[in-house]
Amino acid sequence: MNRSARVFLEKLLATPSPSGEESAIQDQCARRLEKSIPKIRRDVHGNQYYPLTGFRARRVMLSAHVDEIGLMVQSIDGQGFLKIVPIGGVDSSTLPGQRVRGARVSGVIGTQATLFRPEAESKQNATIDKLWVDIGARDKKDAESLIGIGETLTLDTPLTWLRNDRIAARGLDNRIGAFILTETLLRLARRNLKVDIIGVTTVQEEVGLRGARTSGYQTAPDIAINLDVNFATDHPRGDGERWGETSLSGGPILARGAGVNPRLLAEFQTVAAKADIPVQVRAEPTADGTDAGALQLARGGVAVMDMGIPNRYMHTAVEMVCLHDVEHCIELLTQWVIQCPAEGDYIIP
């Protein structure tokens, strides 16, 4: 990874982007691409579009959501403690003791000490209704001078560089997908392509694939390639036999199931084999776990491929990915787009 890409990745991971508040991270993506793609635009929903078009016959959408899970202030009590509710699929068992930050304030997530809990609760994980955020306020008025009802908080955890090109951070789901998208578009912007490309960084995936629904309808692609994370099971209690054997450093994960066009899957496997790019296949019996599920149903239907970066500890403050997988995903997607033919259908026989 070159220095400019590394700096960009660090900026992405430092930028809070809870669902519904993605403007700042969209600004980061736009700045990365503005010199290569001059006609970047944003819609009323917050989705951002990066066209590489020449009015060719086939339109390919490359998508990645930029929102992350987070917390929202539901109420403030008389002592100035914040009652919180989750934005997306927050794992409440990982929250006690975490630091958080909002637009104007920092705080910590508090819970009752184990010693003081009723015996029935003493051995259970604290649920989010038993937690609160302490910003150090003297009282409710003091707290309200810094934060209001409906404002959002994200976990305040720094990017950690680990051995073997592995990194841990909050919100790799799915800022790493946005990173792959932008870096792929930078490469494609210098190529003479046979197809039109519309890159889209979508919003509000964590609360119901909402940005994919609107951007998929507006873009009206023939093909959509979605970039996200997927579960790595190469850790204690990963239970790969039950959930599928997928690992960090094993290459990008290609989904196989009802939500994926089988001809597209075969094409990606062929490109990977020819370019000696490692890939993994994961069984996906349902079709609604990522934005790919919404894109498949846009207008009259879209041929979809769902690509994932193996991710340990999903939806916690220490999600982990391997940058080798990231580079392989960028290379695979770039090579597939370059080879994508201008004609031919993806109708399932």
C-alpha beads as a LAMMPS data file, in Angstrom:
LAMMPS data file: protein, C-alpha beads

349 atoms
348 bonds

1 atom types
1 bond types

-500.0 500.0 xlo xhi
-500.0 500.0 ylo yhi
-500.0 500.0 zlo zhi

Masses

1 110.0

Atoms # bond

1 1 1 0.000 0.000 0.000
2 1 1 1.447 3.358 -0.999
3 1 1 1.628 6.305 1.363
4 1 1 -1.348 8.246 -0.065
5 1 1 -3.586 5.167 0.145
6 1 1 -2.489 4.518 3.715
7 1 1 -3.191 8.123 4.744
8 1 1 -6.617 7.907 3.098
9 1 1 -7.426 4.663 4.920
10 1 1 -6.434 6.238 8.233
11 1 1 -8.709 9.221 7.532
12 1 1 -11.641 6.953 6.685
13 1 1 -11.264 4.976 9.889
14 1 1 -10.957 8.141 11.976
15 1 1 -14.158 9.653 10.568
16 1 1 -17.391 8.789 12.448
17 1 1 -20.205 7.743 10.101
18 1 1 -23.189 6.290 11.990
19 1 1 -26.175 5.520 9.785
20 1 1 -27.891 8.744 8.791
21 1 1 -24.781 10.886 9.351
22 1 1 -22.480 9.970 6.493
23 1 1 -21.695 13.433 5.086
24 1 1 -18.203 13.716 6.586
25 1 1 -17.046 10.368 5.267
26 1 1 -18.593 11.069 1.871
27 1 1 -16.494 14.234 1.812
28 1 1 -13.382 12.128 2.439
29 1 1 -14.243 9.807 -0.472
30 1 1 -14.974 12.740 -2.780
31 1 1 -11.635 14.387 -2.009
32 1 1 -9.822 11.142 -2.786
33 1 1 -11.438 10.882 -6.229
34 1 1 -12.183 14.456 -7.335
35 1 1 -9.071 14.792 -9.522
36 1 1 -9.785 11.535 -11.352
37 1 1 -13.597 11.708 -11.509
38 1 1 -14.772 15.307 -11.992
39 1 1 -18.546 14.757 -11.969
40 1 1 -19.059 13.384 -8.463
41 1 1 -22.547 14.069 -7.121
42 1 1 -24.672 13.296 -4.081
43 1 1 -28.412 12.591 -3.904
44 1 1 -31.117 13.577 -1.448
45 1 1 -30.602 10.352 0.465
46 1 1 -26.861 10.945 0.907
47 1 1 -25.590 8.347 -1.579
48 1 1 -22.573 9.551 -3.565
49 1 1 -21.952 8.734 -7.247
50 1 1 -18.672 8.470 -9.178
51 1 1 -19.336 8.051 -12.918
52 1 1 -16.812 6.684 -15.398
53 1 1 -19.121 6.781 -18.378
54 1 1 -18.909 7.071 -22.140
55 1 1 -22.487 6.128 -22.997
56 1 1 -21.550 2.519 -23.552
57 1 1 -24.183 -0.205 -23.869
58 1 1 -23.572 -1.929 -20.514
59 1 1 -23.684 -0.200 -17.119
60 1 1 -21.882 -1.665 -14.112
61 1 1 -22.458 -0.339 -10.604
62 1 1 -19.731 -0.780 -7.985
63 1 1 -21.079 -0.176 -4.497
64 1 1 -19.925 -0.039 -0.880
65 1 1 -21.767 1.354 2.111
66 1 1 -20.008 3.978 4.240
67 1 1 -22.197 3.960 7.346
68 1 1 -21.309 2.187 10.577
69 1 1 -23.209 1.013 13.621
70 1 1 -23.396 3.442 16.527
71 1 1 -25.413 4.775 19.433
72 1 1 -28.099 7.451 19.751
73 1 1 -29.046 9.560 22.751
74 1 1 -32.615 8.709 23.732
75 1 1 -32.869 10.728 26.947
76 1 1 -30.826 12.606 29.566
77 1 1 -31.557 12.088 33.241
78 1 1 -31.431 14.662 36.017
79 1 1 -27.824 13.854 36.872
80 1 1 -26.676 14.299 33.273
81 1 1 -26.281 10.638 32.315
82 1 1 -27.239 9.714 28.734
83 1 1 -29.671 6.898 27.995
84 1 1 -28.663 5.280 24.694
85 1 1 -30.227 3.089 22.019
86 1 1 -28.419 1.205 19.235
87 1 1 -28.067 2.275 15.608
88 1 1 -27.888 -1.013 13.716
89 1 1 -26.753 -4.351 15.093
90 1 1 -24.692 -3.250 18.079
91 1 1 -23.330 -6.071 20.270
92 1 1 -24.191 -4.691 23.704
93 1 1 -21.983 -7.262 25.470
94 1 1 -18.907 -5.420 24.164
95 1 1 -19.988 -1.927 25.270
96 1 1 -19.306 -1.608 29.023
97 1 1 -16.118 0.330 29.664
98 1 1 -15.814 1.662 26.123
99 1 1 -15.026 5.287 25.329
100 1 1 -17.401 7.153 23.018
101 1 1 -17.422 10.452 21.194
102 1 1 -20.000 12.714 19.629
103 1 1 -19.831 15.938 17.665
104 1 1 -19.086 18.088 20.731
105 1 1 -18.420 15.709 23.594
106 1 1 -16.563 12.591 24.741
107 1 1 -17.689 10.078 27.345
108 1 1 -17.518 6.554 28.669
109 1 1 -20.105 3.784 28.805
110 1 1 -20.926 2.910 32.393
111 1 1 -22.662 -0.055 33.993
112 1 1 -23.370 -1.308 37.472
113 1 1 -20.416 -3.010 39.115
114 1 1 -20.694 -6.802 39.143
115 1 1 -20.577 -6.780 42.958
116 1 1 -23.769 -4.712 43.125
117 1 1 -25.814 -6.617 40.555
118 1 1 -28.664 -8.889 41.625
119 1 1 -27.529 -12.501 41.721
120 1 1 -29.704 -13.353 38.706
121 1 1 -27.866 -10.712 36.635
122 1 1 -24.342 -11.105 38.003
123 1 1 -23.269 -13.698 35.448
124 1 1 -25.099 -12.196 32.468
125 1 1 -23.825 -9.708 29.909
126 1 1 -25.198 -6.227 30.436
127 1 1 -27.932 -5.334 27.937
128 1 1 -28.038 -1.866 26.446
129 1 1 -31.002 -0.828 28.595
130 1 1 -28.759 -1.353 31.646
131 1 1 -26.004 0.904 30.294
132 1 1 -25.515 4.657 30.178
133 1 1 -23.008 7.195 28.874
134 1 1 -21.193 9.371 31.395
135 1 1 -19.795 12.580 29.896
136 1 1 -18.761 13.969 33.284
137 1 1 -21.716 16.362 33.418
138 1 1 -22.752 17.945 36.715
139 1 1 -26.464 17.673 35.930
140 1 1 -29.007 17.557 33.098
141 1 1 -28.581 21.232 32.179
142 1 1 -24.825 20.808 31.951
143 1 1 -25.209 17.746 29.693
144 1 1 -27.775 19.458 27.477
145 1 1 -25.326 22.282 26.822
146 1 1 -23.167 19.757 24.948
147 1 1 -25.495 17.121 23.486
148 1 1 -29.167 16.722 22.624
149 1 1 -31.763 14.025 22.113
150 1 1 -31.209 12.152 18.854
151 1 1 -27.532 13.027 18.561
152 1 1 -25.218 10.143 17.774
153 1 1 -22.159 8.634 19.410
154 1 1 -19.527 6.252 18.083
155 1 1 -16.995 4.147 19.922
156 1 1 -13.746 6.056 20.345
157 1 1 -11.202 3.405 19.397
158 1 1 -8.071 4.116 17.341
159 1 1 -6.796 2.198 14.358
160 1 1 -4.278 -0.420 15.522
161 1 1 -1.628 -1.789 13.163
162 1 1 -0.891 -5.442 13.903
163 1 1 1.481 -8.104 12.616
164 1 1 1.257 -9.650 9.148
165 1 1 -0.439 -6.592 7.577
166 1 1 -3.490 -6.938 9.799
167 1 1 -5.329 -4.001 11.274
168 1 1 -8.005 -3.615 13.938
169 1 1 -10.468 -0.747 14.155
170 1 1 -14.039 0.239 14.807
171 1 1 -16.176 0.365 11.682
172 1 1 -14.079 -1.626 9.242
173 1 1 -17.616 -2.702 8.356
174 1 1 -17.680 -1.076 5.932
175 1 1 -15.146 1.671 5.562
176 1 1 -12.768 -1.000 4.225
177 1 1 -15.269 -1.646 1.415
178 1 1 -15.365 2.086 0.657
179 1 1 -11.569 2.100 0.574
180 1 1 -11.540 -0.792 -1.921
181 1 1 -14.115 0.993 -4.073
182 1 1 -12.237 4.290 -4.216
183 1 1 -8.854 2.658 -4.885
184 1 1 -10.382 0.519 -7.648
185 1 1 -11.976 3.585 -9.243
186 1 1 -8.614 5.370 -9.212
187 1 1 -7.148 2.489 -11.232
188 1 1 -10.093 2.261 -13.604
189 1 1 -10.118 6.000 -14.284
190 1 1 -6.852 5.554 -16.191
191 1 1 -8.165 2.719 -18.377
192 1 1 -10.095 2.570 -21.622
193 1 1 -13.072 0.424 -20.583
194 1 1 -15.687 -1.447 -22.603
195 1 1 -18.470 -0.722 -20.105
196 1 1 -19.800 2.272 -18.202
197 1 1 -18.919 2.291 -14.507
198 1 1 -20.911 4.011 -11.772
199 1 1 -19.268 3.833 -8.378
200 1 1 -21.595 4.490 -5.427
201 1 1 -20.814 4.877 -1.751
202 1 1 -24.186 4.082 -0.233
203 1 1 -25.730 5.125 3.078
204 1 1 -27.861 3.546 5.811
205 1 1 -26.999 -0.085 5.091
206 1 1 -26.859 -0.923 8.780
207 1 1 -30.492 0.113 9.290
208 1 1 -32.045 -1.736 6.363
209 1 1 -30.054 -1.481 3.087
210 1 1 -31.791 1.835 2.487
211 1 1 -29.194 3.656 0.393
212 1 1 -28.768 0.661 -1.896
213 1 1 -32.489 0.614 -2.611
214 1 1 -32.604 4.221 -3.776
215 1 1 -29.229 4.317 -5.561
216 1 1 -29.893 1.008 -7.297
217 1 1 -33.170 2.343 -8.652
218 1 1 -31.590 5.624 -9.732
219 1 1 -28.502 4.080 -11.319
220 1 1 -30.420 1.315 -13.138
221 1 1 -27.360 -0.925 -13.675
222 1 1 -27.186 -4.095 -15.732
223 1 1 -24.624 -5.510 -13.270
224 1 1 -23.876 -4.563 -9.666
225 1 1 -20.790 -5.596 -7.690
226 1 1 -21.177 -4.998 -3.972
227 1 1 -18.172 -4.627 -1.665
228 1 1 -18.546 -5.335 2.036
229 1 1 -17.023 -7.413 4.810
230 1 1 -17.848 -11.038 5.518
231 1 1 -17.294 -13.282 8.515
232 1 1 -13.872 -14.780 9.150
233 1 1 -14.139 -17.935 11.236
234 1 1 -10.422 -18.572 11.849
235 1 1 -10.444 -17.786 15.564
236 1 1 -11.430 -19.572 18.800
237 1 1 -15.153 -20.395 18.687
238 1 1 -15.330 -19.400 15.013
239 1 1 -17.092 -22.724 14.375
240 1 1 -16.087 -22.940 10.732
241 1 1 -17.734 -26.331 10.336
242 1 1 -21.078 -24.737 11.081
243 1 1 -20.645 -21.304 9.489
244 1 1 -18.088 -21.982 6.752
245 1 1 -14.288 -22.050 6.734
246 1 1 -13.136 -18.519 5.918
247 1 1 -9.919 -16.894 7.083
248 1 1 -7.868 -13.725 7.137
249 1 1 -5.176 -13.786 4.423
250 1 1 -7.234 -16.310 2.457
251 1 1 -8.345 -13.773 -0.132
252 1 1 -11.667 -12.009 -0.764
253 1 1 -14.833 -13.981 -0.111
254 1 1 -17.184 -14.554 -3.041
255 1 1 -20.743 -15.252 -1.960
256 1 1 -22.655 -18.132 -3.532
257 1 1 -26.402 -18.425 -3.197
258 1 1 -29.731 -17.028 -4.319
259 1 1 -28.534 -13.417 -4.145
260 1 1 -25.633 -13.908 -6.562
261 1 1 -25.744 -14.330 -10.335
262 1 1 -24.031 -17.687 -11.072
263 1 1 -22.469 -16.478 -14.324
264 1 1 -20.896 -13.529 -12.539
265 1 1 -19.554 -15.824 -9.840
266 1 1 -17.991 -18.064 -12.499
267 1 1 -16.412 -15.042 -14.195
268 1 1 -14.819 -13.817 -10.975
269 1 1 -13.473 -17.293 -10.217
270 1 1 -12.000 -17.516 -13.715
271 1 1 -10.348 -14.097 -13.492
272 1 1 -8.955 -14.965 -10.060
273 1 1 -7.518 -18.259 -11.283
274 1 1 -5.852 -16.676 -14.322
275 1 1 -4.359 -13.848 -12.257
276 1 1 -3.352 -16.183 -9.390
277 1 1 -5.482 -14.203 -6.917
278 1 1 -6.625 -16.270 -3.891
279 1 1 -10.369 -16.278 -3.265
280 1 1 -12.738 -18.000 -0.867
281 1 1 -16.365 -18.998 -1.439
282 1 1 -18.993 -18.683 1.249
283 1 1 -22.442 -20.264 1.183
284 1 1 -25.092 -17.548 1.493
285 1 1 -28.518 -19.236 1.573
286 1 1 -30.335 -15.934 2.162
287 1 1 -30.154 -12.881 -0.080
288 1 1 -30.642 -9.933 2.231
289 1 1 -27.562 -9.664 4.439
290 1 1 -25.816 -6.899 2.496
291 1 1 -26.610 -4.181 -0.034
292 1 1 -26.340 -6.836 -2.733
293 1 1 -29.787 -8.090 -1.725
294 1 1 -31.373 -4.693 -2.351
295 1 1 -29.461 -4.089 -5.586
296 1 1 -30.576 -7.428 -7.016
297 1 1 -34.192 -6.221 -6.843
298 1 1 -33.679 -2.772 -8.379
299 1 1 -36.187 -1.998 -11.142
300 1 1 -36.564 -5.149 -13.268
301 1 1 -33.710 -7.009 -11.598
302 1 1 -29.913 -6.783 -11.642
303 1 1 -27.166 -9.385 -12.036
304 1 1 -25.312 -9.108 -8.711
305 1 1 -22.000 -10.244 -7.265
306 1 1 -21.291 -9.877 -3.538
307 1 1 -17.609 -9.650 -2.543
308 1 1 -16.490 -9.584 1.079
309 1 1 -13.276 -8.976 2.983
310 1 1 -12.794 -11.551 5.781
311 1 1 -13.467 -9.738 9.058
312 1 1 -12.966 -11.013 12.595
313 1 1 -15.062 -9.706 15.507
314 1 1 -17.844 -8.145 13.424
315 1 1 -19.747 -5.226 14.971
316 1 1 -17.304 -4.725 17.834
317 1 1 -14.705 -2.049 18.542
318 1 1 -11.879 -4.313 17.346
319 1 1 -12.928 -5.581 13.929
320 1 1 -9.900 -7.044 12.157
321 1 1 -8.967 -7.459 8.482
322 1 1 -5.824 -8.280 6.546
323 1 1 -4.543 -5.748 4.028
324 1 1 -3.356 -8.573 1.746
325 1 1 -7.031 -9.489 1.285
326 1 1 -7.806 -5.846 0.563
327 1 1 -5.133 -5.606 -2.142
328 1 1 -6.277 -8.875 -3.690
329 1 1 -9.865 -7.628 -3.770
330 1 1 -8.834 -4.393 -5.508
331 1 1 -6.818 -6.332 -8.078
332 1 1 -9.576 -8.889 -8.713
333 1 1 -12.262 -6.252 -9.154
334 1 1 -10.027 -4.147 -11.408
335 1 1 -9.166 -7.114 -13.627
336 1 1 -12.792 -8.234 -13.866
337 1 1 -13.958 -4.753 -14.941
338 1 1 -11.203 -4.468 -17.550
339 1 1 -12.258 -7.805 -19.006
340 1 1 -16.018 -7.220 -18.723
341 1 1 -17.469 -7.490 -22.241
342 1 1 -19.668 -4.810 -23.754
343 1 1 -22.287 -7.363 -24.789
344 1 1 -23.800 -10.654 -23.652
345 1 1 -26.427 -11.397 -21.057
346 1 1 -26.427 -12.803 -17.544
347 1 1 -29.801 -14.489 -17.839
348 1 1 -29.893 -17.566 -15.629
349 1 1 -30.549 -20.608 -17.853

Bonds

1 1 1 2
2 1 2 3
3 1 3 4
4 1 4 5
5 1 5 6
6 1 6 7
7 1 7 8
8 1 8 9
9 1 9 10
10 1 10 11
11 1 11 12
12 1 12 13
13 1 13 14
14 1 14 15
15 1 15 16
16 1 16 17
17 1 17 18
18 1 18 19
19 1 19 20
20 1 20 21
21 1 21 22
22 1 22 23
23 1 23 24
24 1 24 25
25 1 25 26
26 1 26 27
27 1 27 28
28 1 28 29
29 1 29 30
30 1 30 31
31 1 31 32
32 1 32 33
33 1 33 34
34 1 34 35
35 1 35 36
36 1 36 37
37 1 37 38
38 1 38 39
39 1 39 40
40 1 40 41
41 1 41 42
42 1 42 43
43 1 43 44
44 1 44 45
45 1 45 46
46 1 46 47
47 1 47 48
48 1 48 49
49 1 49 50
50 1 50 51
51 1 51 52
52 1 52 53
53 1 53 54
54 1 54 55
55 1 55 56
56 1 56 57
57 1 57 58
58 1 58 59
59 1 59 60
60 1 60 61
61 1 61 62
62 1 62 63
63 1 63 64
64 1 64 65
65 1 65 66
66 1 66 67
67 1 67 68
68 1 68 69
69 1 69 70
70 1 70 71
71 1 71 72
72 1 72 73
73 1 73 74
74 1 74 75
75 1 75 76
76 1 76 77
77 1 77 78
78 1 78 79
79 1 79 80
80 1 80 81
81 1 81 82
82 1 82 83
83 1 83 84
84 1 84 85
85 1 85 86
86 1 86 87
87 1 87 88
88 1 88 89
89 1 89 90
90 1 90 91
91 1 91 92
92 1 92 93
93 1 93 94
94 1 94 95
95 1 95 96
96 1 96 97
97 1 97 98
98 1 98 99
99 1 99 100
100 1 100 101
101 1 101 102
102 1 102 103
103 1 103 104
104 1 104 105
105 1 105 106
106 1 106 107
107 1 107 108
108 1 108 109
109 1 109 110
110 1 110 111
111 1 111 112
112 1 112 113
113 1 113 114
114 1 114 115
115 1 115 116
116 1 116 117
117 1 117 118
118 1 118 119
119 1 119 120
120 1 120 121
121 1 121 122
122 1 122 123
123 1 123 124
124 1 124 125
125 1 125 126
126 1 126 127
127 1 127 128
128 1 128 129
129 1 129 130
130 1 130 131
131 1 131 132
132 1 132 133
133 1 133 134
134 1 134 135
135 1 135 136
136 1 136 137
137 1 137 138
138 1 138 139
139 1 139 140
140 1 140 141
141 1 141 142
142 1 142 143
143 1 143 144
144 1 144 145
145 1 145 146
146 1 146 147
147 1 147 148
148 1 148 149
149 1 149 150
150 1 150 151
151 1 151 152
152 1 152 153
153 1 153 154
154 1 154 155
155 1 155 156
156 1 156 157
157 1 157 158
158 1 158 159
159 1 159 160
160 1 160 161
161 1 161 162
162 1 162 163
163 1 163 164
164 1 164 165
165 1 165 166
166 1 166 167
167 1 167 168
168 1 168 169
169 1 169 170
170 1 170 171
171 1 171 172
172 1 172 173
173 1 173 174
174 1 174 175
175 1 175 176
176 1 176 177
177 1 177 178
178 1 178 179
179 1 179 180
180 1 180 181
181 1 181 182
182 1 182 183
183 1 183 184
184 1 184 185
185 1 185 186
186 1 186 187
187 1 187 188
188 1 188 189
189 1 189 190
190 1 190 191
191 1 191 192
192 1 192 193
193 1 193 194
194 1 194 195
195 1 195 196
196 1 196 197
197 1 197 198
198 1 198 199
199 1 199 200
200 1 200 201
201 1 201 202
202 1 202 203
203 1 203 204
204 1 204 205
205 1 205 206
206 1 206 207
207 1 207 208
208 1 208 209
209 1 209 210
210 1 210 211
211 1 211 212
212 1 212 213
213 1 213 214
214 1 214 215
215 1 215 216
216 1 216 217
217 1 217 218
218 1 218 219
219 1 219 220
220 1 220 221
221 1 221 222
222 1 222 223
223 1 223 224
224 1 224 225
225 1 225 226
226 1 226 227
227 1 227 228
228 1 228 229
229 1 229 230
230 1 230 231
231 1 231 232
232 1 232 233
233 1 233 234
234 1 234 235
235 1 235 236
236 1 236 237
237 1 237 238
238 1 238 239
239 1 239 240
240 1 240 241
241 1 241 242
242 1 242 243
243 1 243 244
244 1 244 245
245 1 245 246
246 1 246 247
247 1 247 248
248 1 248 249
249 1 249 250
250 1 250 251
251 1 251 252
252 1 252 253
253 1 253 254
254 1 254 255
255 1 255 256
256 1 256 257
257 1 257 258
258 1 258 259
259 1 259 260
260 1 260 261
261 1 261 262
262 1 262 263
263 1 263 264
264 1 264 265
265 1 265 266
266 1 266 267
267 1 267 268
268 1 268 269
269 1 269 270
270 1 270 271
271 1 271 272
272 1 272 273
273 1 273 274
274 1 274 275
275 1 275 276
276 1 276 277
277 1 277 278
278 1 278 279
279 1 279 280
280 1 280 281
281 1 281 282
282 1 282 283
283 1 283 284
284 1 284 285
285 1 285 286
286 1 286 287
287 1 287 288
288 1 288 289
289 1 289 290
290 1 290 291
291 1 291 292
292 1 292 293
293 1 293 294
294 1 294 295
295 1 295 296
296 1 296 297
297 1 297 298
298 1 298 299
299 1 299 300
300 1 300 301
301 1 301 302
302 1 302 303
303 1 303 304
304 1 304 305
305 1 305 306
306 1 306 307
307 1 307 308
308 1 308 309
309 1 309 310
310 1 310 311
311 1 311 312
312 1 312 313
313 1 313 314
314 1 314 315
315 1 315 316
316 1 316 317
317 1 317 318
318 1 318 319
319 1 319 320
320 1 320 321
321 1 321 322
322 1 322 323
323 1 323 324
324 1 324 325
325 1 325 326
326 1 326 327
327 1 327 328
328 1 328 329
329 1 329 330
330 1 330 331
331 1 331 332
332 1 332 333
333 1 333 334
334 1 334 335
335 1 335 336
336 1 336 337
337 1 337 338
338 1 338 339
339 1 339 340
340 1 340 341
341 1 341 342
342 1 342 343
343 1 343 344
344 1 344 345
345 1 345 346
346 1 346 347
347 1 347 348
348 1 348 349
